[in-house]
Amino acid sequence: MIDKMRLKERVLELVRIDSLSRREGTIAARLKETLESLGGTVFMDDAGSAVGGEVGNLVAHFDGETAGAEPMLLSAHMDTVAPGEGVVPVVEGDIIRSDGRTVLGGDDKSGIAIILEVIEALAEDGVPHGDIDVIFTICEEVGLLGAKHLDLGLVRAKTGLVLDSDSVGFLITKAPAVNHLEFEIRGLEAHAGICPERGISAIQVAARGIAAMPLGRIDDETTANLGLVSGGTAVNIVPNRVMLKGEVRSHDEEKLERQTRTMEACLRRAAAGAAVKLNGRVQEARVEARIVREYDRMDVPLETAIVRRVHEAARNLGFAVDTVAKGGGCDANVLNKRGLQVANLASGMRDIHTVHEWLDVNDLVSAARIIHEVLRLEGDRAH
């Protein structure tokens, strides 16, 4: 049986452990100890060395008593976003909040706590189940890097759940692909007071291009954003360089590429109209683009076994769980691309990536009960 108070105390313990991306060493050590105490055989891969982090991904094997049951994967990520150091949780009954100075870290320590509680409750209840692979990844918040470098040779299961969403009461089966965009706009420097007409303002070129771009919600499947702008050297110099960084997300590959090309074309048109003639030579603004696929889309069919199992478990418990498409990505995007079938079950986090983040412990209990029931049902089928 899921122990609400134990789950609550585990969340409180975990959020107090600093674990920014690439600095997950302390929490990894604590989780290794916990997983081993619960009877798991724990491995750490070398993803940390690949991404410049302190540690790699943790993988724990929990052997089941039911030989015919399909192995199940349960995953969450260890890292948190900034400001995430020195977290002081504030408890108001079943609600756990940040104190307003930092994020809470429920993204994704709520998922970790749920998984640990399920493992402990299964053992206490003597529930027959198949093999379970627990995966706690690093560097999810900086491009799903832990999942991308996960040593799949350590993973026995081919299907399962990632616990990493703020959509309480939902199972996420669709998530978008993302293109990461970097644009460098080159102008021409000149003294801003003496001879500004001899310069080309890279900032002005960028501004014209940005003003022409469709941004924000493009349609029900596509979003676009420019989130970082940097450039210029001094107020009395016509700026010769601006860097723009952004992203495009879409559930549709064609829309993703079309929106990406549109944003680049807006900047190139703006640059084409910016030129000066100096000493008989025409100097023109130019744009250099770097476009990288951050991760591919997730699209888990509704008839997939893991989706059907979650719905069956929820019905048995009297819960309503709907399948949805979401605009955010997670490790499930990468794991599905790498050949697994993994859906994303909400772990109860709210107002994530803000200093107003909070959790309701009852949401965590509900998610834990669903997973517990999924594993029980699979064990029963195999008998």
C-alpha positions as CSV (number, residue, x, y, z in Angstrom):
1,M,0.0,0.0,0.0
2,I,1.3,3.4,-0.9
3,D,2.4,5.2,2.3
4,K,1.5,8.9,2.0
5,M,3.6,10.2,4.8
6,R,6.7,8.3,3.7
7,L,6.3,9.6,0.2
8,K,5.9,13.2,1.6
9,E,9.0,12.9,3.7
10,R,11.0,11.4,0.8
11,V,10.1,14.4,-1.4
12,L,11.1,16.8,1.3
13,E,14.5,15.0,1.7
14,L,15.1,15.0,-2.0
15,V,14.3,18.7,-2.8
16,R,16.8,19.8,-0.1
17,I,19.6,18.2,-2.1
18,D,21.2,20.5,-4.6
19,S,21.3,18.9,-8.1
20,L,21.7,21.4,-10.9
21,S,22.4,19.9,-14.3
22,R,25.9,18.4,-14.5
23,R,26.1,18.6,-10.7
24,E,24.1,15.6,-9.7
25,G,26.8,13.9,-7.7
26,T,25.3,14.3,-4.3
27,I,21.8,13.2,-5.1
28,A,23.1,10.3,-7.2
29,A,25.1,9.0,-4.2
30,R,22.0,9.3,-2.0
31,L,19.8,7.6,-4.5
32,K,22.3,4.8,-5.1
33,E,22.3,4.1,-1.3
34,T,18.4,4.1,-1.3
35,L,18.1,1.9,-4.3
36,E,20.5,-0.7,-2.8
37,S,18.7,-0.6,0.5
38,L,15.5,-1.5,-1.4
39,G,17.2,-4.5,-2.9
40,G,18.2,-3.1,-6.2
41,T,21.4,-3.9,-8.1
42,V,22.7,-0.4,-9.1
43,F,24.8,0.6,-12.1
44,M,26.1,3.9,-13.2
45,D,26.9,4.5,-16.9
46,D,29.5,6.9,-18.3
47,A,27.1,9.5,-19.6
48,G,28.6,12.0,-17.1
49,S,32.0,12.0,-18.9
50,A,30.2,12.4,-22.3
51,V,28.4,15.6,-21.1
52,G,30.9,17.1,-18.7
53,G,29.0,16.1,-15.6
54,E,29.9,14.8,-12.1
55,V,28.2,11.5,-12.6
56,G,26.3,9.3,-15.1
57,N,22.8,7.9,-15.2
58,L,21.8,5.5,-12.5
59,V,20.2,2.2,-13.5
60,A,18.8,-0.2,-10.9
61,H,17.6,-3.7,-11.6
62,F,14.9,-5.1,-9.3
63,D,14.3,-8.7,-10.2
64,G,10.7,-9.9,-10.2
65,E,9.2,-13.1,-8.9
66,T,7.0,-13.6,-12.0
67,A,9.1,-15.0,-14.8
68,G,6.5,-14.5,-17.5
69,A,5.8,-10.8,-16.7
70,E,7.1,-8.2,-19.1
71,P,9.9,-6.1,-17.6
72,M,8.9,-2.5,-16.8
73,L,10.9,0.7,-17.0
74,L,10.4,3.5,-14.5
75,S,12.3,6.7,-15.1
76,A,12.8,10.3,-13.8
77,H,15.6,12.8,-13.9
78,M,17.8,13.9,-11.1
79,D,18.7,17.4,-12.3
80,T,16.9,20.7,-11.6
81,V,16.9,24.1,-13.1
82,A,18.2,27.3,-11.6
83,P,17.7,28.9,-9.2
84,G,17.8,25.6,-7.5
85,E,20.4,25.7,-4.8
86,G,19.6,25.9,-1.1
87,V,16.0,24.9,-1.5
88,V,13.9,25.5,1.6
89,P,10.5,23.7,1.2
90,V,7.5,25.2,2.9
91,V,4.9,22.7,4.1
92,E,1.2,23.6,4.3
93,G,-0.6,20.4,5.1
94,D,-0.4,18.3,1.9
95,I,1.0,21.2,-0.1
96,I,4.7,21.7,-0.5
97,R,5.9,25.0,-1.9
98,S,9.1,26.8,-2.6
99,D,9.9,29.6,-0.2
100,G,10.0,32.0,-3.1
101,R,13.7,32.3,-3.5
102,T,14.3,29.1,-5.6
103,V,12.4,26.5,-7.6
104,L,11.1,23.7,-5.4
105,G,12.7,20.9,-7.5
106,G,9.6,18.9,-7.8
107,D,10.6,18.7,-11.4
108,D,11.6,16.0,-11.2
109,K,12.1,14.9,-7.7
110,S,8.4,14.2,-7.4
111,G,9.0,11.5,-10.1
112,I,11.9,10.1,-8.2
113,A,10.0,9.9,-4.9
114,I,7.0,8.2,-6.6
115,I,9.2,5.5,-8.1
116,L,11.0,4.8,-4.8
117,E,7.7,4.6,-3.0
118,V,6.3,2.1,-5.5
119,I,9.3,-0.1,-5.2
120,E,9.1,-0.1,-1.4
121,A,5.4,-0.6,-1.4
122,L,5.6,-3.6,-3.8
123,A,8.0,-5.3,-1.5
124,E,6.0,-4.6,1.6
125,D,2.7,-5.8,0.0
126,G,4.3,-8.9,-1.4
127,V,2.9,-8.2,-4.8
128,P,4.2,-10.6,-7.5
129,H,5.6,-8.6,-10.4
130,G,8.1,-8.8,-13.3
131,D,11.5,-7.3,-13.5
132,I,11.7,-3.5,-13.0
133,D,14.4,-1.3,-14.3
134,V,14.6,2.1,-12.5
135,I,16.5,4.8,-14.5
136,F,17.4,8.1,-12.9
137,T,18.9,10.3,-15.6
138,I,21.2,13.4,-15.5
139,C,21.0,16.6,-17.5
140,E,17.4,16.3,-18.7
141,E,17.0,20.1,-18.3
142,V,19.8,20.9,-20.7
143,G,18.7,19.0,-23.8
144,L,17.8,15.5,-22.5
145,L,21.5,14.7,-22.5
146,G,21.4,11.9,-20.0
147,A,18.8,10.0,-22.0
148,K,20.7,10.6,-25.2
149,H,23.8,9.0,-23.7
150,L,22.1,6.3,-21.6
151,D,23.8,3.0,-21.9
152,L,20.9,0.9,-23.2
153,G,22.9,-2.2,-22.6
154,L,22.0,-1.8,-18.9
155,V,18.3,-1.7,-19.6
156,R,16.3,-4.9,-19.8
157,A,12.8,-3.4,-20.2
158,K,11.5,-2.3,-23.6
159,T,8.4,-0.5,-22.3
160,G,7.5,1.7,-19.3
161,L,6.8,5.1,-17.9
162,V,8.7,8.4,-17.4
163,L,7.4,10.4,-14.4
164,D,7.9,13.9,-15.5
165,S,4.9,16.2,-16.2
166,D,2.8,18.9,-14.6
167,S,-0.4,17.7,-16.3
168,V,-1.9,16.0,-13.3
169,G,-4.4,13.3,-14.3
170,F,-3.0,12.8,-17.7
171,L,-0.8,10.4,-19.6
172,I,1.2,12.1,-22.3
173,T,1.6,10.1,-25.4
174,K,2.6,12.9,-27.9
175,A,5.3,15.5,-27.5
176,P,6.9,17.8,-30.1
177,A,10.1,17.7,-32.0
178,V,12.4,20.7,-31.3
179,N,14.8,22.6,-33.5
180,H,17.4,24.7,-31.6
181,L,18.2,27.9,-33.6
182,E,21.2,30.1,-33.4
183,F,21.6,33.1,-35.8
184,E,24.6,35.4,-36.0
185,I,23.9,38.8,-37.7
186,R,26.9,40.6,-38.9
187,G,26.8,44.3,-39.6
188,L,29.6,46.9,-39.8
189,E,31.0,48.9,-37.0
190,A,31.4,52.7,-37.1
191,H,31.6,55.6,-34.7
192,A,28.0,56.3,-33.7
193,G,28.5,60.0,-33.3
194,I,31.0,60.9,-36.0
195,C,30.1,58.6,-39.0
196,P,27.1,56.4,-38.2
197,E,26.3,56.3,-42.0
198,R,29.5,54.3,-42.5
199,G,28.1,51.5,-40.3
200,I,25.5,48.8,-40.5
201,S,23.7,48.2,-37.2
202,A,23.4,44.5,-36.6
203,I,20.9,45.2,-33.9
204,Q,18.7,47.1,-36.4
205,V,18.9,44.3,-38.9
206,A,18.0,41.8,-36.2
207,A,15.1,43.9,-35.1
208,R,13.7,44.2,-38.6
209,G,14.0,40.4,-39.0
210,I,12.4,39.6,-35.7
211,A,9.5,42.0,-36.3
212,A,8.7,40.1,-39.5
213,M,8.7,36.7,-37.8
214,P,5.6,34.8,-36.7
215,L,6.4,33.9,-33.1
216,G,4.6,32.4,-30.2
217,R,1.6,30.0,-30.9
218,I,1.8,29.4,-34.6
219,D,-1.0,26.8,-34.7
220,D,-2.3,24.0,-32.4
221,E,0.8,21.9,-33.1
222,T,3.6,24.5,-33.5
223,T,5.3,27.1,-31.4
224,A,8.3,29.4,-32.0
225,N,10.4,31.5,-29.7
226,L,13.5,33.7,-29.7
227,G,14.7,33.7,-26.1
228,L,18.2,35.1,-26.1
229,V,19.6,38.2,-27.7
230,S,23.1,39.5,-27.2
231,G,25.3,41.9,-29.1
232,G,27.0,45.3,-29.3
233,T,30.1,46.5,-27.5
234,A,29.5,50.2,-26.5
235,V,26.8,52.8,-26.9
236,N,29.0,54.9,-29.1
237,I,29.7,52.2,-31.6
238,V,27.4,51.0,-34.4
239,P,27.0,47.3,-33.4
240,N,28.5,44.9,-35.9
241,R,27.3,41.6,-34.3
242,V,24.2,40.2,-32.7
243,M,23.5,36.6,-31.6
244,L,20.0,35.3,-31.4
245,K,19.0,31.9,-29.9
246,G,15.6,30.3,-30.0
247,E,13.6,27.3,-30.8
248,V,10.8,25.9,-32.9
249,R,8.5,23.1,-31.6
250,S,6.0,21.1,-33.5
251,H,4.2,17.7,-33.5
252,D,4.4,17.9,-37.3
253,E,7.7,17.5,-39.1
254,E,6.7,19.6,-42.1
255,K,5.4,22.4,-39.9
256,L,8.6,22.3,-37.9
257,E,10.8,22.7,-40.9
258,R,8.6,25.3,-42.5
259,Q,8.5,27.5,-39.4
260,T,12.3,27.2,-39.0
261,R,12.9,28.2,-42.6
262,T,10.5,31.2,-42.2
263,M,12.4,32.6,-39.3
264,E,15.7,32.3,-41.1
265,A,14.3,33.9,-44.2
266,C,13.0,36.9,-42.3
267,L,16.5,37.6,-41.0
268,R,18.1,37.1,-44.4
269,R,15.6,39.5,-46.0
270,A,16.4,42.1,-43.4
271,A,20.1,41.7,-44.0
272,A,19.7,41.9,-47.8
273,G,18.3,45.4,-47.3
274,A,21.2,46.7,-45.2
275,A,24.3,47.9,-47.1
276,V,26.7,50.8,-47.3
277,K,29.2,51.8,-50.0
278,L,32.7,52.5,-48.7
279,N,35.7,53.3,-50.9
280,G,33.9,52.1,-54.0
281,R,32.9,48.7,-52.4
282,V,29.5,47.7,-51.2
283,Q,29.4,46.3,-47.7
284,E,26.4,44.2,-46.8
285,A,25.0,42.7,-43.6
286,R,24.9,38.9,-43.5
287,V,23.4,36.1,-41.5
288,E,24.9,32.9,-40.4
289,A,22.5,30.2,-39.2
290,R,23.1,27.1,-37.0
291,I,20.1,24.8,-36.7
292,V,20.2,21.6,-34.6
293,R,17.6,19.1,-33.9
294,E,17.3,19.1,-30.2
295,Y,15.1,16.0,-30.0
296,D,12.5,14.2,-32.1
297,R,8.8,14.0,-31.4
298,M,7.1,11.4,-29.3
299,D,4.1,9.6,-30.6
300,V,3.1,6.5,-28.6
301,P,0.0,4.8,-30.2
302,L,-3.0,4.5,-28.0
303,E,-3.2,0.8,-28.6
304,T,0.3,0.3,-27.2
305,A,0.5,-2.0,-24.2
306,I,1.8,0.6,-21.7
307,V,-1.1,3.0,-22.6
308,R,-3.7,0.3,-22.2
309,R,-2.2,-0.9,-18.9
310,V,-2.3,2.6,-17.4
311,H,-5.9,3.1,-18.4
312,E,-6.9,-0.3,-17.0
313,A,-5.0,0.4,-13.7
314,A,-6.7,3.8,-13.4
315,R,-10.2,2.3,-14.0
316,N,-9.5,-0.3,-11.3
317,L,-8.7,2.5,-8.8
318,G,-11.6,4.7,-9.9
319,F,-9.3,7.3,-11.4
320,A,-9.7,9.3,-14.6
321,V,-6.6,9.4,-16.7
322,D,-6.8,10.9,-20.2
323,T,-4.1,10.7,-22.9
324,V,-3.0,14.0,-24.3
325,A,-0.4,15.7,-26.5
326,K,1.8,18.3,-24.8
327,G,4.1,21.1,-25.9
328,G,7.0,20.1,-23.7
329,G,9.6,17.4,-24.3
330,C,11.2,15.0,-21.8
331,D,13.4,11.9,-21.7
332,A,10.5,9.9,-23.1
333,N,11.1,11.7,-26.5
334,V,14.6,10.3,-26.6
335,L,13.8,6.8,-25.2
336,N,11.1,6.3,-27.8
337,K,13.4,7.4,-30.6
338,R,16.0,4.9,-29.3
339,G,13.6,2.0,-29.7
340,L,11.6,1.8,-26.4
341,Q,7.9,2.4,-25.9
342,V,7.6,4.9,-23.1
343,A,4.7,7.2,-22.1
344,N,5.0,10.2,-19.7
345,L,2.7,10.0,-16.6
346,A,2.2,13.2,-14.6
347,S,4.0,13.3,-11.3
348,G,2.2,16.1,-9.7
349,M,4.5,19.1,-10.2
350,R,2.9,22.5,-10.6
351,D,4.2,26.0,-11.8
352,I,7.5,24.3,-12.7
353,H,10.6,26.3,-13.6
354,T,9.4,29.2,-11.4
355,V,10.0,30.2,-7.8
356,H,6.3,29.6,-7.2
357,E,6.6,25.8,-7.8
358,W,4.5,23.6,-5.6
359,L,3.3,20.0,-5.1
360,D,0.2,18.4,-3.7
361,V,1.2,15.1,-2.1
362,N,-2.2,13.6,-2.9
363,D,-1.3,13.9,-6.7
364,L,1.9,12.0,-6.0
365,V,0.0,9.3,-4.1
366,S,-2.4,8.9,-7.0
367,A,0.4,8.5,-9.6
368,A,2.2,6.0,-7.3
369,R,-1.0,3.9,-6.9
370,I,-1.5,3.8,-10.6
371,I,2.0,2.5,-11.2
372,H,1.7,0.0,-8.3
373,E,-1.5,-1.3,-10.0
374,V,0.1,-1.5,-13.4
375,L,2.8,-3.7,-12.0
376,R,0.3,-5.8,-10.1
377,L,-1.8,-6.4,-13.1
378,E,1.2,-7.4,-15.2
379,G,2.2,-9.9,-12.5
380,D,-1.3,-11.4,-12.4
381,R,-1.4,-11.8,-16.2
382,A,1.8,-13.8,-16.2
383,H,0.6,-16.3,-13.6
